[in-house]
Amino acid sequence: MSGKLYVVGTPIGNLEDLSPRAIKTLSEADFIAAEDTRVTLKLLNHFGIKKELVSYYEQNKEKKQDYLINRVLNGENLAIVSDAGMPSISDPGEDLVKAAHENGITVESVPGPVAFATALCISGMSSGRFCFEGFLSVNRQNRREHLAQLKNESRTMLFYEAPHKLLKTLSDMAETFGKDRKTAICKELTKIHETVFLFTLGEAIEYFSENPPRGEYVLVIEGKEKQQETYSLKDAVDMAKGLINKGESASFAAKSAASVTGLKKGDIYKEIIK
C-alpha cells in the first residue's frame, strides 16, 4: 500500500510559528525531503525531532524525484519542507507534488506561514485582488520584460527579492511603473528586525541607496489605478434610446443608462421624452 506525501509549511523566521500539527507530522513521517538539510536540521533539533533527511532542491530534483516517489509507493510516508514557508511557492516542491499526483499518491497539506501573504496582510494595501510574481530574473533584460508585462496590472503585485538585487529591481520598477507608485517593502518578516517601509518607488530608491539592504524582502507594489470612463449626457441618452429601440420603457432605459454612466436618471429621462 502506498504511503502519503505531506506538504508541510515551516516558519519564515520565528521558529515558534511551527504548528502543533506540523510538529506531529514531521515526527511521524518516515523521512523528510528538505530544500537545505542544514536549515531543516536546525528546525528539527529545536523541537527534538530526529528523522532521516533527504536533500531535494532545484539542482538535484530530477535525480531525486524518482527515488522519493518510489519510496512512497513502497509504503513510506514522506514530508516535504522548504527552507521557509510553504513548499511549492517559488520552490521545486511543486514538481514533487505533481509527480505524486501522477503516481496516484495521496497528497495532504499541513499549512503554515507564507511570506507573500504575511507581507500583504501587514502592508495596508488592497488585498481584494492580487498577483504573486515571485523572484524576478537576475538577468536585467528578462527582469525588465517581466515587469513590462505588468505595466498595466491593476491588482496589487507581490515579489520576493534578495538584498543584493533590491536596488536594481526597485530602479527597474520605477522605470516601468513610475517613481510615484506606492510600495510596502517588508523586511525580515516574523524576525527580530521585522520592518515595513511605506514608500513610493522613488523614495525607496533614495532610502536604500543610503542604507544598504540587509535581510530578505517582500515587495508589495500598488496596482495601476484604473481610469474611470466619463460619459456625457448625450452618451447616456444614446444608450437609453438604444434600449428603447429594443422594446424597453423610457423609465427603465433612463434608469439603466444612469447606473452605467453615473448621471442622474431624471436628466436622461427628460432628454428622452423631448
C-alpha positions in Angstrom: 0.0 0.0 0.0 1.3 3.4 -1.0 2.3 6.0 1.6 1.4 9.7 1.6 3.2 12.9 0.7 2.7 15.6 3.3 3.4 19.2 2.2 4.4 20.9 5.4 4.7 24.7 5.9 7.6 25.8 8.1 8.4 29.1 9.8 9.5 32.0 7.7 11.6 33.3 10.6 10.2 32.7 14.0 10.5 29.1 14.9 7.6 29.3 17.3 5.3 29.6 14.2 5.6 25.9 13.5 2.2 24.5 14.2 1.5 21.6 16.6 0.2 19.6 13.6 3.3 20.3 11.6 5.4 19.1 14.6 3.3 15.9 14.8 3.6 15.3 11.0 7.4 15.7 10.9 7.7 13.5 13.9 5.6 10.7 12.4 6.8 10.8 8.8 9.2 8.1 7.7 11.6 10.6 6.1 11.7 14.3 5.1 12.7 15.9 1.8 14.3 19.3 2.5 15.5 22.1 0.4 18.6 22.6 2.6 19.1 19.8 5.1 21.2 22.1 7.3 18.3 24.6 7.7 15.8 21.9 8.4 18.1 20.1 10.8 18.2 23.2 13.0 14.4 23.3 13.0 14.1 19.6 13.9 16.7 19.9 16.6 14.8 22.9 18.1 11.7 20.6 18.5 13.7 17.5 19.4 12.7 15.6 16.2 15.1 13.0 14.9 14.4 12.0 11.3 16.1 11.0 8.1 16.6 14.0 5.8 17.0 13.8 2.0 18.1 16.9 0.1 15.7 17.9 -2.6 16.4 21.3 -4.3 16.3 22.9 -7.8 19.6 21.5 -9.0 19.1 17.9 -8.0 15.3 17.5 -8.2 15.4 15.4 -11.4 17.8 12.9 -9.9 16.0 12.6 -6.5 12.3 12.7 -7.6 12.0 9.1 -8.7 13.9 7.9 -5.6 11.4 9.8 -3.3 8.3 8.7 -5.3 9.4 5.1 -5.3 9.9 5.1 -1.5 6.4 6.5 -1.0 4.9 4.0 -3.5 6.5 1.3 -1.3 4.6 2.4 1.7 6.6 5.1 3.4 5.2 8.5 4.4 7.2 11.5 3.1 7.0 15.1 4.4 8.4 17.8 2.2 9.6 21.1 3.5 11.2 24.2 2.1 13.7 26.4 4.0 10.9 28.7 4.9 7.1 28.9 4.2 5.1 26.5 2.1 6.8 24.1 -0.3 5.8 24.7 -3.9 5.8 28.5 -3.5 8.9 29.6 -5.6 10.2 26.1 -4.7 10.8 22.8 -6.5 8.2 21.1 -4.3 5.6 21.7 -6.9 7.3 19.2 -9.2 7.3 16.5 -6.5 3.6 17.2 -5.8 2.8 16.9 -9.5 4.7 13.6 -9.7 2.9 12.3 -6.6 -0.5 13.0 -8.2 0.6 11.3 -11.5 1.5 8.2 -9.5 -1.7 8.1 -7.6 -0.2 9.1 -4.3 -2.3 11.0 -1.8 -1.0 14.5 -1.1 -2.0 16.1 2.2 -1.4 19.7 3.2 -0.1 20.8 6.6 -0.4 24.6 6.0 1.9 27.1 7.6 3.3 30.6 7.1 3.6 32.1 3.7 5.8 35.2 3.3 3.9 37.0 0.5 0.6 36.5 2.2 2.0 37.7 5.5 3.5 40.8 3.8 0.2 41.6 2.0 -1.7 41.4 5.3 0.5 43.9 7.1 1.2 46.2 4.1 -2.1 48.1 4.3 -2.5 47.8 0.5 -5.5 46.4 -1.3 -5.9 42.7 -0.7 -9.1 42.1 -2.6 -7.2 41.1 -5.7 -3.5 40.5 -6.0 -0.9 38.6 -8.0 2.2 36.8 -6.8 5.2 37.2 -9.2 7.9 35.5 -7.1 11.6 36.3 -7.8 12.5 38.4 -10.8 15.3 37.2 -13.0 18.9 38.2 -12.3 19.2 38.9 -16.0 18.2 42.6 -16.4 16.6 42.2 -19.9 14.5 39.3 -18.6 13.6 41.2 -15.5 12.5 44.3 -17.5 10.5 42.2 -19.9 8.7 40.6 -16.9 7.9 44.0 -15.4 6.8 45.3 -18.8 4.1 42.6 -18.9 2.8 44.0 -15.6 2.8 47.7 -16.6 -1.0 47.9 -16.7 -1.7 45.4 -13.9 -4.4 46.8 -11.6 -4.1 44.2 -8.9 -1.6 44.5 -6.0 1.6 42.8 -7.0 3.9 40.8 -4.7 7.6 40.0 -5.3 10.4 38.3 -3.4 13.8 39.9 -3.5 17.3 39.3 -2.2 19.2 42.2 -0.7 22.0 42.3 -3.3 19.4 42.7 -6.1 17.0 45.1 -4.3 18.2 48.4 -5.7 18.4 47.2 -9.3 14.9 45.8 -9.0 13.5 49.0 -7.5 15.1 51.0 -10.3 13.6 48.8 -13.0 10.2 49.0 -11.3 10.4 52.8 -11.1 11.2 52.9 -14.8 8.2 50.7 -15.6 5.6 51.8 -13.0 6.8 55.3 -12.3 8.6 56.7 -9.3 5.3 57.8 -7.6 3.9 54.2 -7.5 3.3 53.3 -3.8 5.1 50.3 -2.3 5.4 48.5 1.0 8.8 46.8 1.4 8.6 44.2 4.1 11.9 43.1 5.6 12.8 40.0 7.8 9.2 39.0 8.4 8.5 37.5 11.8 12.1 38.0 12.9 13.5 40.4 15.5 14.2 43.1 12.9 10.9 42.8 11.0 10.2 46.2 9.4 7.6 47.5 6.9 8.8 50.5 4.8 6.0 52.5 3.2 7.5 54.4 0.3 6.9 55.5 -3.3 9.4 53.6 -5.5 11.4 56.8 -5.9 11.6 57.2 -2.1 12.6 53.6 -1.7 15.5 54.0 -4.2 16.7 57.0 -2.2 16.5 55.3 1.1 18.2 52.0 0.1 20.9 53.9 -1.8 21.9 55.5 1.6 21.1 52.4 3.7 22.4 49.2 2.1 19.8 46.5 2.1 20.2 43.6 4.5 17.9 40.6 5.0 15.2 39.1 2.8 12.5 41.3 1.3 8.9 41.0 0.1 7.9 43.9 -2.2 4.2 44.8 -2.2 3.5 47.1 -5.2 0.3 49.1 -5.7 -1.6 48.2 -8.9 -2.2 50.7 -11.6 -5.2 52.9 -10.9 -8.0 52.3 -13.3 -9.1 55.3 -15.3 -12.8 55.9 -14.8 -14.6 56.3 -18.1 -16.5 59.6 -18.2 -19.8 59.9 -20.0 -21.6 62.9 -21.4 -25.4 63.4 -21.2 -25.5 62.7 -24.9 -23.7 59.4 -24.4 -26.3 58.4 -21.7 -29.3 59.5 -23.9 -27.9 57.5 -26.8 -27.5 54.5 -24.6 -31.1 54.8 -23.3 -32.5 55.3 -26.8 -30.7 52.1 -27.8 -32.7 50.2 -25.1 -35.9 51.9 -26.1 -35.4 50.7 -29.7 -35.1 47.2 -28.2 -38.6 47.5 -26.6 -37.7 48.8 -23.1 -39.7 51.5 -21.5 -38.3 55.1 -21.3 -38.2 54.8 -17.5 -36.3 51.6 -17.5 -33.9 52.8 -20.2 -33.1 56.0 -18.3 -32.5 54.1 -15.1 -30.2 51.6 -16.8 -28.2 54.3 -18.5 -27.9 56.2 -15.2 -26.5 53.1 -13.5 -23.8 52.8 -16.2 -22.8 56.4 -16.6 -23.3 57.8 -13.1 -25.5 60.6 -14.4 -29.0 61.4 -13.0 -31.9 59.3 -14.2 -34.1 62.4 -14.3 -31.8 64.3 -16.6 -31.6 61.4 -19.0 -35.4 60.8 -18.9 -36.1 64.5 -19.7 -33.9 64.3 -22.8 -35.5 61.1 -24.0 -39.1 62.4 -23.9 -38.4 65.7 -25.6 
